[in-house]
Amino acid sequence: MEAAAAAAQELLAHEAPFTHWARYVELRIGRASRVVAVEQDPDSFVLGATVWDSSKTLFQFIERHPERFEGLMSICELGAGCGGLAGIASAIVTHGLADVVLTDVGPVLPWLRRNVRANLTDRERQRVRVEQCVWGTPVTRLKAPFDCLLCADVVYEKACVKPLVQSLLALSHRKTVIFVANERRAPAVRAEFMRYLDTYFQWQEVPAGALEVDGRKETIEVFELRRKKRRVPREMRIGTASEDWDHHKGLHDDGDGQDTSPSDVWNDLLRDLSSDRAHGSKGQHKLLLTRVHAARLPRS
């Protein structure tokens, strides 16, 4: 308990005092009169029980660039905290047309559910769910993959980086756009996260001009990611929700957390058939032919 309190206090030292000590955090929707007001618990040492500055930055980025979210049918926020600001913003800018899932761990979910109910209209809330998600564990309940993943202030402890990246990989396909907003604090933690980004994602930093939002700190950065076309190694795989052919995107999840197109599967199997290893026995040859046949026909 003392260690958790010390960690929370260290993070709080970097935040704007008003953000954490107020009972409510309010953000305006553009020039309209609508205000999103999320309730938080300033007396709690649970990190997700208060709103962090980078989540406000991501909220305002989404709200001021709705064109980036047009046509998205499924959106998931990881580590939404008590406020779920990014998820709420995405539900607003997509006008209730996208499935939006806000996730975090158990202790903050009651706060998150209350804030979703309080800040979204009936129509906007119709396709919004709040679910528990522990990074690095199977994600079948979430109905992945998603068209967009949102993360705010999720890179704060080195031990959390790998599980976070595992979940990003499990919840995405190659066309998924991922936005990660974070505040630069611990250089070693950030370096570990950037190492994973370089390994598994194509990424770019969102230009500062696109982040000219109210009260943004210079230390807050937003990254836009997409998965690289590569297989996910076994140590980075966790359970995924979809292992069938995706008829809309022409993609297939082969069970290792990596989406592949039908032509990729076909070509890989043909290479196996023509290799010396494939001719080691009749049994191996027959097995590969069976796999080729299965690859030609989408599973029902």
Secondary structure, DSSP 8 states (H G I E B T S, - for coil): -HHHHHHHHHHHTTS-HHHHHSSEEEEE-TTSS-EEEEE--TT---GGGS--HHHHHHHHHHHH-GGGGTT--EEEEES-TTT-HHHHHHHHHTTT-SEEEEEE-GGGHHHHHHHHHHHS-HHHHTTEEEEE--TTS--GGG---EEEEEEES----HHHHHHHHHHHHHTEEEEEEEEEEEE---HHHHHHHHHHHHHHEEEEE--GGGG--TT--TTEEEEEEEE-SS---GGG----S--SEETTTTEEE-SSS-EE-HHHHHHHHHHHHHSTGGGS-HHHHHHHHHHHHHHHS---
